[in-house]
Amino acid sequence: MNPQARRRTHRLFRQALRAHGESASRSLAWLQECMHPYFFITMADDPAAVVNLASGLASLAEDRRITLVDREKKLVWACLNRPGSVYEALLALPSRPLSYAEITHSYRPIPELCCEVEIQRFEFDRKPHALIAQAGPAPAPASTRRAVARALRALYPTFDFGELDKCLGLLWRNDEAYVRISPPERVARVLWLYQQGRRHDGLFLDVENTQDVLHHRESRLLFAVGNPDERGFLAQVLEVFHRLGLAVRRSYCLLVSTGVHPYFLGTFYVTTRDGGLLEKHSELFRTLQAELYNTQILSTAGHTYTGFVADRVMTGEEASLTNALVAFCHTSLAHAQPDRFDLGEVRRAFHASPDVCLALARLFRARFDPDVADRDAACAEALAAAEALVSGYNTGHRHLDEVRRTIFRTALLLATRTLKTNFFVPEKHALAFRLDPAYLKDLGEELTADLPAGDPFRVTFFYGRHGAGYHVGFSDIARGGWRTVLCRSADDFLTATNTLFREVYVLAHTQHLKNKDIYEGGSKMVVALDVSDLAAPAEAELRTQRLYKLQYGFLNAFLDLFVTHNGRARHPRVVDYYGEDEPIELGPDENMHDAMIELIARQAAGRGYLLGKGIMSSKRVGINHKEYGVTSLGVVTMAETVLRELGIEPRTDPFDVTLTGGTNGDVAGNAMRLLLTRCPRARLKVIVAGSGALFDPEGADREELSRLILQADLDAFDPGRLHPGGFLLLRRGRRQEGLKELYRKLRRTPSGVEEQWVTADDFHREFDGLITSVPADLFVPGGGRPETVDANNVGRFFREDGTALVGAVVEGANSFVTPAARAELQRRGVVVLRDASANKCGVISSSYEILANLLLSDAEFLARKAAYVADVLAILEMRAEEEARLIFRRHREAGGTRLYTEISDALSAEINAHYERLFAFFLAHPGLAADPLMRRVLLAHLPALVGRDPALRRRVGRLPLKIRCAILAVELATAIVYRGGWEPDLATSVREYAKRQFGG
């Protein structure tokens, strides 16, 4: 370019720059006039962003958006305020956890553009939960605290000022800059919102009508959510506003860490589309509340949301019900016929039939909406309409129609056989449906033939955004653990949900057999949680958050139904067709952390559950299973009895053991501890655990094993302590070699430890086959998934000549061996003591913990804990030994023709049958529970400490009548079976039998 042309070009640039500067100055003046003052407060730390906005404002005539700030922890965009602009921006955000989101509109349109400007500010500076949890006191400046306190007294006088320092400190640690720059009124509002969210179980919505700086009337909406979904939550909230015709003028959203999970604190300034206010008691507010709360249940993934909700076919609540119906129908049908009723087919049935979905939703509303006036007429009309749609369903494809009609009939059962549901409770994170178990008979034998015989007392179905589950109980008063299965892939989730109902049913049935020695019948809760989108190692914290969200949601849904007053659900939004108190106890199981155990106990007590903190066992102020090894005590006691029957004295003779479960696990770890302590010549030759597997031809080094027990996983075993010929197979520490995945194997040779790398196929072949490749006198399954040993692989326990590789199996893990495999083992000479007998002591211990909760305060229990626990441990050994001896006695009496497991089942059935008759008898004769003779029966069941302490003896009579009747029933029932001497005439026998057994 020649010099003259260059000068001309530079002159044009300077003219454009001067014009741009003049335009920017005009734009800045306009922004100062038309933007809310708080915009300039929040942008004070970034004046360059305001300069960029003023400079680029005119370019919005052509550009979709302009970037004002783009840094690692902050992103600020400007765009024209058009429908969906914020939603589009949220979808375009980087996949980083938000800590702050601010949306601000101008009060007037940009000159010449006829459209308001919208500023979108996003910050990504979320503090790690561990950092917040471990941080010490972080007080805000005294002047800030005084100003915030004054604002709270003026605006929110009901605020609990005893929590001011804690709440303000939490906010300060999360976002010091926000507290520093915000007016005291805004900080006060956030603190009040946080406190209200916690008080309302993590969901709170309120509205205040106010006016902006130009005196325009607007509604300030305050929304708090504990532990919201990490993926697209804010976008989902804004979609609700858009769908309900609410215009968001400004919004300020904080996500703070509580040290455990995030908390969403949102302030939205809204008007209706015509500029009106949102009144608190209006139908629009109630609808908004229901839809916003429903964001905790309704996933935005899948056709139910994108096709039904987004297209206005149904409301968000109706979509959540549809998703729950999908989950219920799939889990109810797939366990019997997985190919016919796979998850995809069930989803397609509902997605193809929105009319059926809406008819089912209308039926649910007619039955359970407490605001329905003429319920009987409404139910009859809605049921007739739904049944007509289902029976007449016809696409012209006969096979498809048969499948879908079965699916829809199953959905009708959920609508008609549910006795109470929390569907119309506003503040909920999950759905619960307490069903009449007669629905199983309605399904028909074809779809229930794979379930154990016997009718459950109750079935409760739970549904959440990322999972579903069941609680099944076989008795009025029932207890059993809560297991959550983490599904780390789509295949895992499909497999888990295919068999979910059968798994929980079998476990509850087994628990009922196991619970024969206590006053609570058997129950179980199993939940499948989908974490397939959080499978990366770096997302472990998010997996834990989702686990807690699901468990917290299901717990509160449980309490919505089972917190009762005079038999009826206490919550006014629960229509209760059952009308009885239901004393249900839970216990820790897979993926139930200590923090959640304590929270469940506190929440149940706080919400007025009839058992209070006794809802949950293994609490800090309780009898921790792992600490005392209560389950393993029964397993090892029974194992010793078995070995003696086989001619081995376990306390002095050598014997070989194969065991599954980790050194750090409750059942397996404590079983190893007891075997090493009580049986000095026991050789633990094979240990198969989640982290790896060990084989040692001379038995694992006792000192090295003791070092790991209840402290570390098996992969921490020092390979140098193996005997020659021994090896470790390690699941962790894999490596990739081309397309091959290789696993590490450490073999002990005479010259030292040799490292090998084996293919995935070789690893799994050796890992899975280890328990059947080494002869053992005793096999103790102390961990592992249900049905690991089944009819397909049980033959591996036998040599080619038919002789058994193992002498006895004592099941420490639930349902590790299938019934068919148990029978085959026993027919071929192996002694098998099933789970219902072998590991019953854990649940017995939990029962006594709950009794302690009912009889003693926390302080009293801690003061007496050593003596109380010692009494319980003595009861556990007694119960394990007396059952094992009775099993072998009856086996001998039958000439060896009855299987040990058949005898075990028969004992449970016998005791439970006596219990049911006696329980009903005592309930029908309540005065008997106060009889002095029956008082001795009650005390005989309780730890000796209770009988020795006069104050505690008096409290026994204050136990709820139902529980006293149940204790009397079980103590007499177990005595009848274990000791004998019972006469058939119930009415005349109770007193005479009690005199003979418990003193006249």
Secondary structure, DSSP 8 states (H G I E B T S, - for coil): --HHHHHHHHHHHHHHHHHHHHHHHHHHHHHHHHS-HHHHHHTTT-HHHHHHHHHHGGGGGT-SEEEEEE-SSEEEEEEE--TTHHHHHHHHS-SS--SEEEEEE-SS--TTT-S-EEEEEEE-----HHHHHH-------HHHHHHHHHHHHHH-TTS-GGGHHHHHHHHHHH-HHHHHHS-HHHHHHHHHHHHHHHHTTTEEEEEEEEE-TT--EEEEEEEEEES--SSSHHHHHHHHHHHTTEEEEEEEEEEEE-SSSEEEEEEEEEEETTS----TTSHHHHHHHHHHHHTTT--SSSHIIIIIITTTSS-HHHHHHHHHHHHHHHHHHTTT-TTTT-HHHHHHHHHT-HHHHHHHHHHHHHHH-TT-SSHHHHHHHHHHHHHHHHHT---S-HHHHHHHHHHHHHHHHHHHHEEEE-TT-SS-SSEEEEE-TTHHHHH-GGGTTTS-SS--SEEEEEEETTEEEEEEESSSSEEEEEEEEEE-SHHHHHHHHHSHHHHHHHHHHHHHHHGGGSSSEEEEEEEEEE-GGG-SGGGHHHHHHHHHHHHHHHHHHHHHHH-EETTEESSTT---SS-S---EEEEE-TT--HHHHHHHHHHHHHTT-TTGGGGB-S-SSS--HHHHTHHHHHHHHHHHHHHHHTT--TTTS-EEEEEES-TTSHHHHHHHHHHHHH-TTEEEEEEE-SSEEEE-TT---HHHHHHHTTTS-GGGS-GGGS-TT-EEEEEEEEEEETTEEEEEEEEEETTEEEEEEEEHHHHHHHHHHGGGTS-EEEEEE-S--TTSB-TTTGGGGB-TTS-BSEEEEE--STTSB-HHHHHHHHHTT-EEE-HHHHTTHHHHHHHHHHHHHHHS-HHHHHHHHHHHHHHHHHHHHHHHHHHHHHHHHHHHHTTT-S-HHHHHHHHHHHHHHHHHHHHHHHHH-GGGGGSHHHHHHHHHHS-HHHHH-HHHHHHHTTS-HHHHHHHHHHHHHHHHHHH----S-HHHHHHHHHHHHH--
